[in-house]
Amino acid sequence: MSDDLALLSATKLVKLFRRRKASPIEALHAVLARIDRLNPTLNAFQFLDHDGALKAAKASEKRWKKGKPRGPVDGVPTTIKDTLITIGMPTVYGTRANDPKGPWTQDAPCAASLRDAGAVIFGKTTTPEYGFKGVTDSPLYGTTRNPWNTDHTPGGSSGGSATALASGMSTLSVGTDAAGSVRIPASFTGLATIKTTFGRVPAYPPSAQGTLANVGPMARNVADVALMMNVITRPDPREWWSLPDDGVDYVKALKGKIKGLKIAYSPDLGFVKNIDPEVAKAVAKAVKTFRRLGAKVTEINPQLPDLTEPLDTLWQGNASVLLEHFSPEQRGLMDPGLLRAAALGAKQSQKDYVVANQRRAEMGVMVNELFCQYDLLLTPTMPMPAFKVGLDTPNGGDDVSLAWTPFTFTFNLSRNPAASIPCGLTKAGLPIGLQIVGAHYADALLLRAAYAFEREVGVFIPPMASS
């Protein structure tokens, strides 16, 4: 039982560990074997810690033999995005301008919680520089590819984590999301994920993107996302926005029914245009599944405003402040797109920034009022499936604007929890994502709905991974 373990869920692996039918060492060797075989093509990793991971897996195996695991993910192979600091592993944010030598002596809150729960953290995944765009390539790492079709992007900026998971090169992973960066790649690679209510998963150091930014669990199925939520939602004093412990067992919360829930469905949020017909069809079919499960689904037009301009103002302004810390020589090593975004941000006034936040708040009130009437909202995750590698946007356009991610960035602006789960494939065999959005603090309800839907449609595994 070697390579098969690489495609098992964390939930199943832990059951096998408990029954002594598999070991954490075997699980680690299974994913490392896949990395040896697939990563030269997919390019999902910026760092692998073979020795440290083997040491952690051996320690986990001893705990399981004694029947004393440290937590619900003890022994599970886990990766962390290269925007989250990790003890003993370089975190360079995808840029040649940062020194990889370290020392690396701190864990981000999510990494600390996973490590304390026994997870075997064995590698760091690729990202564009500082996660500034929705595809995963950088002057440092090159291009990360989609295991469903290697001519296509996995999306970004958590594309390394997504590719690793979808191909079986990792069992669990943690990404970040300031405009869709866990949901975009989840949609493009057929994964489950959630951008939680802002502050539910603590973060440190603070992101340059402030209250737009979130840390998000990513996995091949919803139960594993819930398992991670039970670990990484632990409050941390280093996160000044950290929400108090809500006492929710996210795994147990999956078992509730969705019959009778009032669910809104909006195919375009009232402003999104140019939605791929195959995406629209797959999401409409998913809506029928929720109705069949007993939910009361109503199609609505919420007439939300298109806040691309305020979002770009905030992103570009934050990029400008971030790059002030780098010398001209260091900037010369960076992605030209990031430099253009920062240059635009440097031209903004304080009034531009204040107005952008005011418009954000006004839209947030509209979303709050929507959830006074409905329990959940269904939308596409992305207006399109994965597009070709080598492009920064679907049409090869401006790489400093996030206009092509409207379904995801809207809920970063409003701070609402939003999950993505696969709901179908295009004729070309590319995944399509369904987004489930909820009121603030309704994270468990989102996962319950996603789990009920997943039980109807199954888990999506690319042919590359299963062959």
C-alpha positions in Angstrom: 0.0 0.0 0.0 2.3 2.8 -1.2 1.2 5.2 -4.0 -2.5 4.6 -3.3 -2.1 6.3 0.0 -1.3 9.6 -1.8 -4.8 9.9 -3.1 -6.6 9.0 0.2 -8.2 11.7 2.2 -6.7 12.8 5.5 -9.9 11.5 7.2 -9.3 8.0 5.8 -5.5 8.1 6.4 -6.1 8.9 10.1 -8.5 6.0 10.4 -5.9 3.7 8.8 -3.2 5.0 11.2 -5.5 4.3 14.2 -6.2 0.7 13.0 -2.5 0.2 12.2 -3.4 -0.5 8.6 -1.0 2.2 7.3 1.7 4.4 8.8 2.6 8.1 8.5 5.9 7.0 7.1 4.2 5.1 4.3 1.9 8.1 3.6 4.8 10.4 3.4 6.7 8.1 1.0 3.6 7.9 -1.2 3.4 11.6 -1.7 7.2 12.0 -2.1 7.1 9.3 -4.8 4.4 11.3 -6.7 6.5 14.4 -6.3 9.5 12.7 -7.9 7.3 11.5 -10.8 5.0 14.5 -11.4 6.6 17.7 -10.0 9.2 18.0 -12.8 6.2 18.7 -15.1 3.8 20.4 -12.7 6.3 22.6 -10.7 4.2 22.9 -7.5 7.0 23.2 -4.9 9.6 25.7 -4.0 11.0 23.7 -1.1 10.9 20.1 0.2 12.2 19.1 3.6 12.7 15.3 3.2 14.8 14.8 6.4 12.6 17.0 8.6 9.4 15.3 7.2 10.7 11.8 7.8 11.7 12.7 11.3 8.2 14.1 11.9 6.5 11.0 10.3 8.6 8.6 12.5 7.5 10.6 15.6 3.9 10.4 14.5 4.1 6.7 13.9 5.4 6.2 17.5 2.5 8.2 18.8 0.0 6.1 16.9 1.5 2.9 18.1 1.0 4.1 21.7 -2.6 5.2 20.8 -1.8 8.8 21.7 -2.0 11.0 18.6 -1.4 14.7 19.1 -4.4 15.8 17.1 -6.8 15.1 14.4 -4.3 15.4 11.6 -1.4 13.5 13.2 0.8 12.0 10.5 -1.0 13.6 7.6 1.3 14.9 4.8 0.8 18.7 4.7 2.1 21.6 2.7 2.2 25.4 3.3 2.1 28.2 0.7 5.2 30.3 0.3 3.4 33.3 1.8 3.2 31.8 5.3 6.2 31.6 7.5 7.3 28.1 8.5 10.0 26.9 10.9 13.1 25.6 9.1 11.7 26.3 5.6 12.4 29.4 3.5 9.5 31.8 3.0 10.4 34.2 0.2 6.9 35.1 -1.1 7.8 34.0 -4.6 10.4 36.7 -5.2 14.1 36.8 -6.0 14.4 40.0 -4.0 14.1 38.1 -0.6 17.0 36.2 0.9 16.1 32.5 1.4 18.8 31.9 4.0 16.6 32.9 6.9 16.9 32.0 9.8 13.4 30.6 9.7 12.5 30.4 13.4 8.7 31.1 13.5 5.6 29.4 12.3 2.6 31.3 11.1 -0.4 30.5 13.3 -1.8 27.9 10.9 1.5 26.2 10.6 2.0 26.2 14.4 -1.5 24.7 14.9 -1.0 22.0 12.3 2.4 21.1 13.7 1.0 21.0 17.2 -1.7 18.7 15.9 1.0 16.3 14.5 0.7 17.2 10.8 3.8 16.2 8.8 4.7 19.5 7.1 7.1 18.6 4.4 7.1 21.4 1.8 6.3 24.9 0.7 4.3 25.5 -2.5 4.7 28.0 -5.3 3.1 31.4 -5.6 3.4 34.5 -7.8 5.3 37.3 -6.1 3.5 38.3 -3.0 0.4 36.6 -4.4 -0.3 39.6 -6.5 -2.0 37.8 -9.5 -4.5 35.0 -10.1 -2.1 32.7 -11.9 1.0 31.0 -10.4 4.2 31.9 -12.1 7.1 34.1 -11.1 10.6 35.0 -12.1 11.9 32.9 -9.2 9.8 29.7 -9.7 8.7 29.7 -13.3 5.3 28.4 -14.3 3.1 26.0 -12.2 0.8 23.9 -14.3 -2.7 22.3 -13.9 -2.8 18.5 -13.5 -6.1 18.4 -15.5 -4.3 19.8 -18.5 -0.7 20.9 -18.2 -1.2 23.5 -21.0 -3.5 25.3 -18.6 -2.9 27.3 -15.4 -4.1 26.1 -12.0 -4.9 29.7 -11.2 -3.5 31.5 -8.2 -2.2 32.8 -6.2 -2.4 29.5 -4.2 -1.8 27.5 -7.4 1.1 25.5 -6.1 -1.0 24.2 -3.2 -3.9 23.4 -5.6 -1.7 21.5 -8.1 0.0 19.6 -5.3 -3.4 18.5 -3.9 -5.1 17.7 -7.1 -2.3 15.5 -8.3 -1.8 13.6 -5.0 1.5 15.3 -4.2 0.0 16.5 -0.9 -2.9 15.5 1.3 -3.6 18.8 2.9 -2.4 22.3 2.2 -2.9 25.9 3.4 -3.2 28.9 1.0 -4.1 32.5 1.3 -6.9 34.5 -0.3 -7.2 38.3 -0.7 -9.2 38.3 -3.9 -9.9 34.7 -4.5 -6.5 33.1 -4.2 -7.7 29.8 -2.7 -11.0 29.7 -4.5 -9.7 30.5 -8.0 -7.3 27.5 -8.0 -9.8 25.3 -6.3 -12.2 26.1 -9.1 -9.6 25.5 -11.8 -8.3 22.2 -10.3 -11.4 20.6 -8.8 -10.8 21.1 -5.1 -12.7 22.0 -2.0 -11.8 25.1 0.0 -13.2 27.9 2.1 -12.3 31.5 2.6 -13.6 31.9 6.1 -15.2 34.8 7.8 -12.4 37.4 8.1 -10.4 36.7 11.3 -11.6 33.1 11.8 -8.2 31.7 10.8 -5.5 33.9 12.4 -2.6 35.2 10.3 0.9 36.4 11.1 2.8 38.4 9.9 0.0 40.7 8.8 -0.7 40.7 5.0 -0.1 43.9 3.0 -3.7 43.4 1.9 -5.1 44.0 5.3 -8.7 43.0 5.8 -8.9 41.7 2.3 -6.5 38.8 3.2 -7.4 35.4 4.6 -5.7 32.1 5.3 -7.6 29.2 3.8 -7.6 25.4 4.2 -7.5 23.4 0.9 -8.1 19.7 0.2 -9.6 17.3 -2.2 -12.8 16.9 -0.3 -15.0 18.9 2.2 -14.5 16.6 5.2 -10.7 17.3 5.0 -11.4 21.0 4.9 -13.5 20.7 8.0 -10.8 18.6 9.7 -8.3 21.4 9.0 -10.7 24.0 10.3 -10.8 22.2 13.6 -7.1 22.8 13.9 -6.2 26.1 12.2 -9.1 28.2 13.7 -7.4 28.3 17.1 -7.0 31.9 18.1 -3.5 33.4 18.1 -2.4 36.6 20.0 -0.2 37.6 17.1 -3.4 38.2 15.0 -5.1 41.4 16.2 -8.2 40.7 14.2 -8.5 37.1 15.5 -12.0 36.0 16.3 -12.6 34.2 19.6 -13.0 30.4 19.5 -16.5 29.7 18.4 -16.5 26.2 19.9 -17.6 24.6 16.7 -16.6 21.1 15.7 -16.6 21.6 12.0 -16.4 17.9 11.3 -19.5 17.1 13.3 -21.3 20.1 11.8 -21.1 18.5 8.4 -23.7 16.0 9.3 -26.6 18.4 9.6 -29.2 18.5 6.9 -29.8 21.3 4.4 -33.5 20.5 3.9 -35.5 23.7 4.4 -32.6 26.1 4.0 -33.4 29.3 2.2 -30.8 29.6 -0.5 -30.4 32.4 -3.0 -28.9 31.7 -6.5 -27.4 34.5 -8.5 -25.9 33.5 -11.9 -24.2 36.9 -12.2 -24.5 39.0 -9.0 -26.2 41.6 -11.1 -23.0 42.8 -12.8 -20.8 39.9 -14.0 -20.6 39.6 -17.8 -19.1 37.2 -20.2 -19.7 34.0 -18.2 -18.6 30.9 -20.0 -21.8 29.0 -21.1 -20.4 25.7 -19.8 -19.8 27.3 -16.4 -23.3 28.8 -16.3 -24.9 25.4 -17.3 -22.9 23.4 -14.6 -23.8 25.9 -11.9 -27.5 25.9 -12.9 -27.4 22.1 -12.7 -25.9 22.3 -9.2 -28.8 24.5 -8.2 -31.2 21.7 -9.1 -29.2 19.3 -6.9 -29.7 21.6 -3.9 -33.4 21.7 -4.7 -33.5 17.9 -4.9 -31.8 17.9 -1.4 -34.7 19.8 0.0 -33.4 23.4 0.0 -35.7 26.2 -1.0 -33.7 27.9 -3.8 -34.7 31.2 -5.3 -33.0 32.8 -8.2 -32.3 36.5 -7.4 -30.6 39.5 -8.9 -29.0 41.2 -5.9 -27.8 44.1 -8.1 -24.5 44.3 -6.3 -22.1 47.0 -7.6 -19.0 46.1 -9.6 -16.2 47.2 -7.2 -13.3 46.3 -9.5 -12.1 49.9 -9.3 -12.1 50.1 -5.5 -10.5 46.7 -5.2 -7.7 47.7 -7.6 -7.2 50.9 -5.7 -6.7 48.9 -2.5 -4.6 46.2 -4.0 -2.3 48.7 -5.9 -2.0 51.0 -2.9 -1.0 48.1 -0.7 1.5 46.9 -3.3 3.0 50.4 -3.4 3.6 50.4 0.3 5.0 46.9 0.3 7.6 47.7 -2.4 8.8 50.8 -0.6 10.9 48.4 1.6 12.9 47.2 -1.4 15.9 48.9 -3.0 16.0 49.7 -6.8 18.3 46.7 -7.2 15.8 44.4 -5.6 12.9 45.8 -7.6 14.9 45.0 -10.7 14.5 41.3 -9.8 10.7 41.5 -9.5 7.8 40.6 -11.8 7.1 43.6 -14.1 3.4 43.3 -13.3 3.9 43.7 -9.6 6.1 46.8 -10.3 3.3 48.3 -12.5 0.7 47.7 -9.8 2.9 49.4 -7.2 3.6 52.3 -9.6 -0.2 52.8 -10.1 -0.7 52.6 -6.3 2.0 55.3 -5.7 -0.1 57.7 -7.8 -3.2 57.3 -5.6 -4.3 59.9 -3.0 -5.4 59.3 0.5 -8.9 60.3 -0.7 -8.8 57.5 -3.3 -8.1 55.0 -0.6 -10.8 56.4 1.7 -13.4 56.4 -1.0 -12.5 52.8 -2.0 -13.1 51.7 1.6 -16.4 53.6 1.8 -17.7 51.9 -1.3 -16.6 48.6 0.1 -18.6 49.3 3.3 -21.7 50.3 1.4 -21.6 47.0 -0.6 -20.9 45.1 2.6 -24.2 46.4 4.0 -26.0 45.2 0.9 -24.6 41.7 1.4 -25.6 41.8 5.1 -29.1 42.6 4.2 -29.2 39.8 1.6 -28.4 37.3 4.4 -31.2 38.6 6.5 -33.4 36.9 3.9 -31.4 33.9 2.9 -29.2 31.4 4.6 -26.8 30.9 1.7 -26.0 32.3 -1.7 -24.9 30.2 -4.7 -22.8 31.6 -7.6 -20.1 30.4 -10.0 -16.7 30.5 -8.4 -15.1 31.8 -11.6 -16.7 33.0 -14.8 -14.5 30.7 -16.8 -12.6 27.4 -16.5 -8.8 27.3 -16.4 -7.1 29.1 -19.3 -3.7 28.6 -21.0 -0.5 29.0 -19.1 1.6 32.0 -20.1 -1.3 34.4 -19.7 -1.9 36.5 -16.6 -5.6 36.9 -17.4 -8.0 34.9 -19.5 -7.7 37.1 -22.5 -4.0 37.9 -22.0 -4.9 41.4 -20.8 -3.8 43.8 -18.0 -2.1 41.8 -15.2 -2.5 44.6 -12.6 -6.3 44.4 -12.5 -8.4 41.6 -10.9 -11.5 42.4 -12.9 -11.7 38.8 -14.2 -12.3 37.4 -10.6 -15.6 39.2 -9.8 -17.4 36.4 -8.0 -14.5 35.8 -5.6 -13.2 39.4 -4.9 -16.7 40.6 -4.0 -16.7 38.6 -0.9 -13.2 39.5 0.2 -14.4 43.1 0.1 -17.5 42.2 2.2 -15.5 39.8 4.5 -18.2 37.0 4.1 -17.2 33.4 4.2 -17.2 31.8 0.7 -16.5 28.2 -0.2 -15.7 26.6 -3.5 -16.5 23.1 -4.5 -16.3 21.4 -8.0 -19.7 21.0 -9.7 -18.8 19.6 -13.1 -16.4 19.4 -16.0 -16.2 21.2 -19.3 -16.3 19.2 -22.6 -12.5 19.6 -22.6 -12.3 18.0 -19.2 -11.6 21.0 -17.0 -13.2 21.5 -13.6 -15.9 24.1 -12.9 -16.4 25.5 -9.4 -19.5 26.3 -7.5 -19.2 29.1 -4.9 -21.3 28.9 -1.7 -21.4 32.2 0.3 -22.9 32.8 3.8 -23.4 35.4 6.4 -20.6 36.4 8.7 -19.6 33.6 11.1 -21.7 31.0 9.1 -18.6 29.0 8.1 -19.9 25.7 9.4 -23.1 26.1 7.5 -21.2 26.6 4.3 -19.2 23.5 4.8 -22.4 21.5 5.7 -24.0 22.6 2.4 -20.8 21.9 0.4 -20.6 18.4 2.0 -24.2 17.6 1.2 -23.5 18.6 -2.4 -20.3 16.7 -2.6 -22.0 13.5 -1.5 -24.3 13.8 -4.5 -21.6 14.6 -7.2 -18.5 12.9 -5.8 -14.8 14.0 -5.6 -12.9 15.2 -8.7 -9.5 13.6 -9.4 -7.6 14.4 -12.6 -6.6 11.5 -14.9 -2.9 12.3 -14.4 -3.4 11.6 -10.6 -5.3 8.4 -11.0 -3.2 6.8 -13.7 
